Amino acid sequence: MPKSNLRNLMLRPDVVQAVKDGKFHIYAVNSIDEGIEVLTGVPAGERGLDGRYPDGSVNGRVEKKLRQFSEQLRQVAGTADHTGAASEKSEEN
């Protein structure tokens, strides 16, 4: 939950007891990146001086996947005309 909302948190007594008993946890975070780290156990990662996220970080993995999608789209766009159909030139090959 957002740390800024922590002061407004109201829980039933049985829920408070369940937290005390370790049945589940409530985490207050300042940012989505903190939440990502709590949920995954993997560092979210911060952009480096080169503008990229560290390899293995959640943000680095997302960035890598987005780059792969982008490259695939460029490849598909290069073999299709504006209607989405394969171009005659690529069909001849």
N, C-alpha and C positions, 0 to 999 in steps of 0.2 A: 504494500500500500504506500502511497506517497507520504513521505515523512511529514509534509506540511499538514496532512489530515490526521496525524496521530493523536493530537489533542482532542479531536472530535470523536475518536473511536469509542463506541459503546458496545459492550459484549454482555451477553447473558452470563450469569454465574457459572452455569455448566460449561460454557465455552472457555471461560477464564480457567476453570479447573482443568479442562482438557489440555490447555496450553501448558499449565503448570506441570501436568503429568507427562508432558512430552509427546502427546498424541499427534500434535501438529504444531506448526510455528507460524507466527505472524512477523513478517519482516517489513520494516519501514525503510524506504530507499529515497535518495535524493534525485535519482535520474533513472532513465530507462536502462542505461548501461549497468548501473548497480543492480537493477532487477534482473538483467540478463545473467550477470555473474552469480547471483543468488540462486536462480532457477537452474542454471546449467553447470555451475561449478567451474566454468571456463572463463578466463578473463575476456571482457568485451573488447578491449584493445583501444588504444588511442592512435590517431593519425601521427605518423612520424614526419620528420622534416621533408621527406620525399613525397608526402601527401597520401601515403598508403598506410593501411593498418598492418600490424604484425601478423606474420603467418601463424596459423593455428588459433588466433583469437576468433571470437564469434564474428566480430565486424570484418576481420580479414577473410574469413570463410565466405561471408555474404558478399563482400566485394569481389572475391575470386569468381563466385557463381554468377554474379551480375555481368562480369567481364566475359565469361563464357557464353552467357545468353546473348550478349551484345555481338560477339564474334559470330555466333551461329546465325543471328538475324542478318548481319552483313553478308554472310555467305549465301543465305537464302535470297536476299534482296538482289544479289548480283546475278542470280540465275532466273529471276522472274521479271516480267515487264510490269507496267503500272497496273495491270488488271489482276496480277497475281498468277497468271498463267506462265508456264515455262516459255522463255523466248525461243524464237525459231533458231537462232544461232546456237543455243545450248542444246536444242533437240537434234541438230545436225551432227553434233559431236558424239 
